[in-house]
Amino acid sequence: MRSTLGHIGLVVSLTLALTVLGTPGWLDHAPTDAPTDADLASFEEPSSTPSPTSEPEPSPTSAPEPSPTGSPASSPANSPASSPGPEPRTATVVLSGDLLWHDTVWLSAAVDADTHPGGAGKGQEFDFDPMFAALKPIIEQADLAVCHEEVPFAPPGGPYESYPVFAAPPEIAPWIASMGWDLCTTSSNHAVDQGFEGLVRTADLLEQAGVGHVGTFRTAAERRQPVIFTTDQGVRIAVVGGTFSLNGFPMPEGRPWAVSMWNARNLIAQARAARRAGADIVIVKYHGGSEYVAMPNAEQVALAQKLTASPYVDLVVGEHAHVVQPITKVNGKWVVYGMGNAIAQSESERSRAYEGITVSFTFREADPLADRGFVVDHAEYVPTYWNHFVPSGRPIRIQRVVRALATGRGDQSRLLEALLETRAAVDLLGHAKGLEER
């Protein structure tokens, strides 16, 4: 979110309506093929071998739809105009990888709360600002900033839990808002680590902080309500989420709608509902892939093919593998197979798990007069690296790799390694003409 909006602007422009402030027409007068409770529930039961392509894609031809924003149907006709038309609107969306709150991450933040000049004396148990200081300007400057809150929050005061079943400090929720993130995806393999109660608590805390949440749901009615964020220029951006697994936990009993799964039919149905609710741009942010493997697996590739073939989907972005995966184009649309972690503390020998990317896509209105939708005008990624924390050592600091190398700050050898490895992962599949690194 742009820093000029501040936090009051965040809550107001969360016309995210969390779109929850009003009921869009598609709910009151749903077309016959709009997703119902039964439809969505039937897509959602997790299986031991999930397949994103196991069900056919819904037909997009049953009702007229806005033009897909990824590829305008044709060039505007050359005709004289008596006066210049409106300026095309733009919207920059910034997305980050897994916020995976291992205990050493919050222990590092506790050290900063006690000793860092910006945190000492505030009376806080945790101070995450020094850890994320290098990323904050990128997050704040976005029209829409999206994080991935991978794990549920604990009750106030804890107990806090780390791997393998997580419960993160609830103080993180208002801190997410203070960073400038507007909404977070919450569908992950850890979504029900603390049961349905933890899922609800996480959504409540984010909502109380003015942050939207996507991919987990407290009620069936919430599941039917697309999450649409409206920018200052009036661009309406929807985000859809889904996860490949719940780590063996069952879907909460009697609540088959509680977590969105990643099969293509489900995600496209949600994208279609968002478009019908007025979204100009629809982003699918999935949680899946093979952990610690840079190459996307067959399920990811098949899912990306299905999603990008749909006229309802404009951009596909993934996370979960805990390492950077390729950025490419599929069916003419951008796909980020995996952003790696935004923060985590895996085993120290897993070097790639201490590297990630934050991605930025600027959409431009193709033709304001002809309602031809939006196209991606600029795409870039920002490589990041952070150190391993031990209680007697230096607190965690995320570094923007390119900038740190240019200014000579930090361990130059390790930063160069991170840059080269990240570039190699991003370029694994090619077909990314126009993608920039910064």
C-alpha positions in Angstrom: 0.0 0.0 0.0 1.2 3.5 -0.8 2.7 5.1 2.3 0.6 8.2 1.8 -2.5 6.3 2.7 -1.4 5.5 6.2 -3.3 3.0 8.4 -6.6 4.8 8.4 -6.5 4.8 4.6 -5.7 1.1 4.8 -8.9 0.3 6.6 -11.0 2.6 4.5 -9.6 1.4 1.2 -10.0 -2.2 2.3 -13.0 -2.0 0.1 -11.9 -5.2 0.1 -15.2 -4.6 0.7 -13.6 -7.0 2.8 -16.1 -6.9 0.2 -17.8 -8.0 3.4 -19.3 -4.5 3.9 -22.0 -5.3 1.3 -23.4 -8.1 -0.6 -22.6 -8.0 -4.3 -25.3 -8.7 -6.9 -24.0 -12.1 -7.9 -24.9 -13.4 -4.5 -28.4 -12.0 -4.6 -29.1 -13.0 -8.2 -26.6 -15.8 -8.8 -26.5 -17.2 -12.3 -27.3 -20.9 -12.5 -23.6 -21.8 -12.8 -22.3 -19.6 -10.0 -20.6 -21.6 -7.2 -22.8 -22.7 -4.4 -22.0 -24.1 -1.0 -22.4 -27.6 -2.4 -20.2 -26.8 -5.4 -17.4 -25.4 -3.3 -17.6 -28.1 -0.6 -17.4 -30.8 -3.2 -14.1 -29.5 -4.4 -12.5 -29.1 -1.0 -11.9 -32.5 0.7 -8.1 -32.9 0.8 -6.7 -36.2 -0.4 -3.5 -38.0 0.2 -2.5 -37.5 -3.4 -4.0 -34.2 -4.4 -4.3 -33.5 -8.1 -5.0 -30.0 -9.3 -6.3 -31.2 -12.6 -8.6 -34.1 -11.5 -11.8 -32.2 -12.4 -12.7 -30.4 -15.6 -12.5 -26.6 -15.7 -15.9 -24.9 -15.6 -17.0 -23.6 -19.0 -16.5 -19.9 -19.2 -19.0 -19.6 -22.0 -22.3 -19.8 -20.0 -22.5 -16.1 -19.4 -20.8 -13.0 -20.9 -17.8 -12.0 -18.9 -15.4 -9.0 -18.9 -12.4 -9.4 -21.2 -9.5 -11.2 -19.6 -7.0 -8.8 -18.3 -4.0 -10.8 -19.4 -4.6 -10.4 -23.1 -6.9 -7.8 -24.7 -9.0 -9.2 -27.5 -7.9 -6.8 -30.1 -6.1 -3.4 -30.6 -8.3 -0.3 -30.3 -9.6 0.9 -33.6 -7.9 3.9 -35.0 -10.6 6.6 -35.1 -10.5 10.3 -34.6 -11.5 11.6 -31.2 -12.9 15.0 -30.4 -11.2 15.0 -27.0 -8.6 12.9 -25.3 -9.9 10.0 -23.3 -9.2 9.2 -19.7 -5.7 8.2 -18.7 -5.3 4.5 -18.3 -5.3 3.4 -14.6 -2.5 1.4 -13.2 -2.1 -0.9 -10.2 1.1 -2.3 -8.7 0.8 -5.5 -6.7 3.6 -6.8 -4.5 3.6 -10.4 -3.2 5.9 -12.1 -0.7 6.7 -15.7 0.2 6.1 -17.7 3.3 6.0 -16.0 6.7 7.1 -19.1 8.5 7.4 -18.3 12.2 10.0 -20.8 13.5 10.8 -20.2 17.2 14.2 -18.7 16.4 12.5 -16.0 14.3 10.4 -14.7 17.2 13.3 -15.2 19.6 15.3 -12.9 17.4 12.5 -10.4 17.5 12.5 -10.7 21.3 16.2 -9.8 21.4 15.5 -6.7 19.2 12.6 -5.7 21.5 15.1 -5.7 24.4 18.2 -4.3 22.8 17.5 -2.5 19.5 17.3 1.3 19.8 14.0 1.3 18.0 12.4 -1.4 20.2 13.9 -1.0 23.6 11.6 0.9 25.9 8.4 0.3 23.9 7.3 -2.4 26.3 6.8 -4.9 23.5 7.6 -8.6 23.7 8.7 -8.7 20.1 10.0 -6.2 17.6 10.1 -7.4 14.0 10.8 -4.0 12.4 14.6 -4.3 12.4 14.4 -7.7 10.8 12.2 -6.5 7.9 13.4 -2.9 7.6 15.0 -3.5 4.1 11.7 -4.8 2.7 9.3 -2.2 4.2 9.7 0.5 1.5 8.8 -2.0 -1.2 5.7 -3.2 0.7 4.6 0.4 1.5 4.9 1.6 -2.1 2.6 -1.0 -3.5 -1.1 -0.3 -4.4 -1.8 -3.8 -3.1 0.7 -5.7 -0.9 0.0 -9.4 -0.3 1.8 -11.6 2.3 1.4 -15.3 3.1 0.7 -15.9 6.8 1.6 -19.6 6.7 0.8 -20.6 10.3 -2.0 -19.8 12.7 -1.7 -17.5 15.7 -1.6 -18.6 19.3 -3.9 -17.1 22.0 -2.6 -14.0 23.7 0.3 -15.0 25.9 0.7 -18.4 24.2 1.7 -21.1 24.3 3.7 -20.5 21.1 4.7 -23.5 19.1 7.2 -24.1 16.3 7.8 -26.9 13.9 6.1 -29.2 13.2 2.7 -27.9 14.5 2.8 -24.1 14.7 1.2 -21.4 16.8 2.8 -18.0 16.3 2.7 -15.0 18.6 -0.5 -13.0 18.0 1.4 -9.7 18.1 2.4 -10.5 14.5 -1.0 -9.6 13.2 -0.9 -5.8 13.9 2.8 -5.8 12.9 1.8 -7.2 9.5 -0.5 -4.2 9.1 2.2 -1.8 10.2 4.5 -3.2 7.5 1.9 -2.1 4.9 0.6 -5.5 3.9 -3.1 -5.1 2.9 -4.0 -8.8 2.9 -2.5 -12.2 3.5 -3.3 -15.6 2.1 -3.8 -18.1 4.9 -4.5 -21.4 3.0 -1.5 -23.6 3.7 -0.5 -27.1 4.9 -0.4 -25.5 8.4 -3.8 -23.8 8.2 -5.5 -26.1 10.8 -2.4 -26.8 13.0 -4.5 -25.3 15.9 -7.8 -26.7 14.7 -10.8 -24.6 13.5 -10.4 -22.4 16.6 -6.9 -21.4 15.5 -8.1 -20.8 12.0 -10.8 -18.4 13.3 -8.5 -16.7 15.7 -6.0 -16.0 12.9 -8.7 -14.5 10.7 -10.1 -12.4 13.6 -6.7 -11.0 14.5 -5.9 -10.1 10.9 -9.2 -8.5 10.5 -8.9 -6.5 13.7 -5.6 -5.2 12.4 -7.2 -4.1 9.1 -5.6 -6.8 7.1 -7.7 -9.0 4.7 -7.4 -12.8 4.7 -7.8 -15.2 1.8 -8.0 -19.0 1.6 -9.4 -19.9 5.0 -13.0 -19.1 6.1 -14.9 -18.8 9.3 -18.3 -19.4 7.8 -19.8 -20.8 4.6 -21.1 -17.3 3.8 -17.6 -15.9 4.1 -16.4 -18.6 1.7 -18.9 -17.4 -0.9 -17.7 -13.8 -0.6 -14.9 -12.9 -3.0 -12.1 -10.8 -1.4 -11.7 -7.7 -3.6 -9.3 -4.8 -2.8 -10.0 -1.4 -4.4 -7.0 0.8 -5.0 -6.9 4.6 -4.9 -7.5 4.7 -8.6 -10.5 2.4 -8.3 -8.9 -0.7 -9.7 -10.6 -3.7 -8.1 -8.2 -6.6 -7.5 -9.3 -10.0 -6.3 -7.0 -12.6 -4.7 -7.9 -16.3 -4.6 -5.9 -18.9 -2.5 -5.7 -22.6 -2.1 -3.4 -25.3 -0.6 -2.2 -28.7 -1.7 -2.5 -30.3 1.7 -3.4 -30.0 5.4 -0.4 -32.1 6.6 -2.6 -35.1 7.3 -5.1 -33.1 9.5 -8.7 -33.5 8.4 -10.8 -30.6 7.3 -12.7 -29.3 10.3 -15.6 -31.5 11.0 -18.9 -30.3 9.4 -17.0 -27.4 7.8 -15.9 -28.6 4.3 -15.7 -24.9 3.3 -13.1 -23.9 5.9 -9.9 -24.2 3.8 -9.6 -23.7 0.1 -7.7 -26.5 -1.7 -5.7 -26.0 -4.8 -7.5 -28.1 -7.5 -8.1 -26.1 -10.7 -11.8 -26.3 -10.8 -12.2 -24.9 -7.3 -9.7 -22.0 -7.9 -11.3 -21.1 -11.3 -14.8 -21.2 -9.8 -13.6 -18.7 -7.2 -11.9 -16.5 -9.8 -15.0 -16.5 -11.9 -17.1 -15.5 -8.9 -14.7 -12.6 -8.2 -14.9 -11.4 -11.8 -18.7 -11.5 -11.6 -18.5 -9.5 -8.4 -16.7 -6.7 -10.2 -13.0 -7.6 -10.0 -10.8 -6.0 -12.8 -7.8 -8.2 -12.0 -7.8 -11.7 -10.5 -4.7 -13.2 -8.9 -4.4 -16.9 -7.9 -1.9 -17.5 -5.1 -1.5 -21.2 -4.4 0.4 -23.1 -1.7 2.1 -26.2 -3.1 5.2 -27.8 -4.6 8.0 -30.1 -3.6 9.9 -28.8 -0.6 13.5 -27.6 -1.2 13.3 -28.3 -4.9 13.7 -25.4 -7.3 12.0 -27.1 -10.3 8.2 -27.0 -10.1 6.7 -30.4 -9.9 4.2 -32.0 -12.3 1.2 -30.9 -10.2 2.3 -27.3 -10.2 2.9 -27.3 -13.9 -0.5 -28.8 -14.6 -2.2 -26.4 -12.3 -0.5 -23.4 -14.0 -1.6 -24.6 -17.4 -5.2 -24.9 -16.3 -5.3 -21.6 -14.4 -3.7 -19.5 -17.1 -5.9 -21.0 -19.8 -8.9 -19.5 -17.9 -10.1 -16.1 -18.9 -10.9 -15.3 -15.3 -7.3 -15.6 -14.1 -4.6 -12.9 -14.8 -1.6 -13.9 -12.7 -0.5 -17.1 -10.8 1.9 -16.9 -7.9 3.0 -19.8 -5.6 4.8 -20.5 -2.4 5.5 -23.5 -0.1 8.7 -25.0 -1.5 10.8 -22.8 0.8 13.2 -22.2 -2.1 12.9 -19.9 -5.1 11.3 -21.5 -8.1 11.0 -20.2 -11.7 9.2 -17.2 -13.1 7.9 -17.7 -16.6 4.9 -17.2 -18.8 2.3 -19.8 -19.5 -0.4 -19.2 -22.0 0.9 -15.7 -22.3 0.4 -15.0 -18.6 3.0 -14.6 -15.8 3.5 -17.5 -13.4 5.7 -17.3 -10.4 6.0 -21.0 -9.4 7.5 -20.3 -6.0 8.8 -17.2 -4.1 10.7 -19.1 -1.4 10.4 -17.9 2.1 9.9 -14.3 3.2 11.3 -15.4 6.6 12.0 -18.8 8.1 14.8 -20.6 10.0 15.2 -24.0 8.6 18.2 -26.2 9.2 21.3 -24.0 8.6 22.7 -26.4 6.0 19.6 -25.6 3.8 21.2 -22.5 2.3 18.5 -21.9 -0.3 15.8 -21.7 2.4 17.5 -18.5 3.6 16.9 -16.9 0.2 13.6 -15.6 -1.3 12.1 -13.2 -3.7 9.5 -10.5 -3.4 7.7 -10.0 -6.8 6.1 -6.9 -8.2 3.6 -6.7 -11.1 2.3 -3.4 -12.5 -1.0 -3.7 -14.4 -2.1 -1.1 -16.9 -5.6 -0.5 -18.2 -5.5 -1.5 -21.9 -8.2 0.9 -23.0 -10.3 2.8 -20.5 -13.0 3.6 -23.1 -13.4 0.1 -24.6 -13.3 -1.7 -21.2 -10.5 -4.0 -22.5 -9.2 -4.9 -19.1 -5.7 -4.8 -17.7 -2.3 -6.1 -18.9 0.9 -6.5 -17.1 3.1 -3.5 -18.0 6.1 -4.3 -15.7 7.3 -7.4 -13.9 10.2 -7.6 -11.5 11.6 -9.5 -8.6 13.7 -8.5 -5.6 16.1 -11.2 -4.3 16.5 -11.4 -0.5 18.8 -13.2 2.0 18.8 -13.4 5.8 21.1 -14.8 8.4 20.7 -17.8 10.7 20.0 -16.8 14.3 21.4 -18.4 17.4 20.5 -17.0 20.8 24.0 -15.7 21.5 24.4 -14.4 17.9 23.3 -11.4 15.8 19.6 -10.9 15.3 18.1 -11.8 11.9 18.3 -9.1 9.2 16.8 -9.5 5.8 18.9 -7.9 3.1 18.0 -6.9 -0.4 20.7 -8.8 -2.2 21.3 -6.5 -5.2 21.4 -3.4 -3.1 23.6 -4.9 -0.4 26.1 -6.0 -3.1 26.1 -2.6 -4.7 26.7 -0.8 -1.4 29.2 -3.3 0.0 27.1 -4.1 3.0 27.1 -7.6 4.6 28.9 -10.8 3.7 29.6 -10.1 0.0 30.6 -13.7 -0.8 27.3 -15.1 0.7 25.3 -12.4 -0.9 26.8 -13.1 -4.3 26.1 -16.8 -3.8 22.5 -15.9 -3.0 22.2 -13.7 -6.1 23.6 -16.3 -8.5 21.4 -19.2 -7.0 18.3 -17.0 -7.1 18.9 -16.0 -10.7 19.4 -19.6 -11.7 16.2 -20.7 -10.1 14.2 -17.8 -11.6 15.5 -18.6 -15.1 15.1 -22.4 -14.9 12.2 -22.4 -17.5 13.0 -19.3 -19.5 10.1 -17.5 -21.3 10.4 -14.5 -19.0 11.2 -11.7 -21.5 10.8 -8.3 -19.8 11.3 -9.6 -16.3 13.6 -7.3 -14.3 15.7 -7.8 -11.2 16.3 -5.2 -8.6 
